[in-house]
Amino acid sequence: MLGALAFSPVAAQRGTPPKDIVTIKHTTNYPQHLDFLPEMVNMLKVPAGWLVSVAASGLGKPRMLYHTPDGLYVTRRDTGDVLMLKDTDGDSKFEEIKTVVAEFKGVHGITVKDGMMYLCNNNELRRYKINPDGTLTNKEMLFNDMPSAGQHPNRTMDFGPDGKLYISIGTLCNDCKESDREAATIVQVDPQTWKRRIYASGLRNTIGFDWHPQSDELWGIDNGGDAKGDDWPPEELNQIKDGKNYGYPFAYAKREVDRSREDPAGDSKDKWVQTTEPSVMEFQAHMAPIAFQFFPAGTAFSGDALINWHGSWNRSKAVGFKVQKIHFENGKPVASEDFLTGFLKGSTRFGRPAGMAITTDGKVYISDDANGVLYLVKQN
């Protein structure tokens, strides 16, 4: 579908429309889904010295993961619940599955601190006490006024080294100037008062973020915009700093101006983006990053990070549907390489990596929300 982007007088109220007509080609292309069969695990590839296996299956649409010594917790946005999985005999497979939270519509983000579990959907943050058997009780609603979900309801969160809680709030649309200041940001929450402030802005949808285990610096992987062609804008890795703006909706990557956007009120896009933070590393457009996590201190690859690419739906040739490792040197990303591949075969796919949990001994759990499978990747 070929379209020329035009802006009405309504759009002009927020700034000056672009002078140039921008023509783009936007494709809708969903790879054909294949139901999972046990032998398909043999189609997956991992680096030398690693093994991949199925840790659990039949999980519906598992999303975010959190690993504790007592088991692995899984949020399921579509069914509005949280599962607890336990490996009772140490064979790297989860034999026991229990629902520990029900009736939390759209639950997605999950983290744990000081014996309490925190869960959120697009609007609400809740806290629960973790019992000795891993079940949850004493539900508290901490706040319920985050921006409405819009196009990106998948809130994620975690506690930083400073003890504050950080929540990613994606844009409410594909490509617009938000009316809610908290949209397209990461907010910081004070756990003493539960008041929040904008920590970083101009982030279209940074679902995956984590702190480098040596430097304590915050890094996140941002989803680029749709409907701007096969190869632009790129997905981007950012070092996320307090008070900084990362360009959305007027620019992406290393201050690359979006020529289809109107100018911001009282300024030009080209001048405005000079005040924003450029990305540190870019990736192929439309791979759709979800989880991003560093290998923790004490593991063989401490300081390197993994990215789950959920996979494209809007590119002529499908991309993503895999996990990559980002190698860091001296606290900075220098290279990327495939870590778990094989889900995508031409125009068909049998998995979409979603959530991730890396244990303190370096085991990697990956959820597939297309076929309800939980994979374990570990060293030989």
Disulfide bonds with the S-S distance in Angstrom:
Cys173-Cys176 1.93
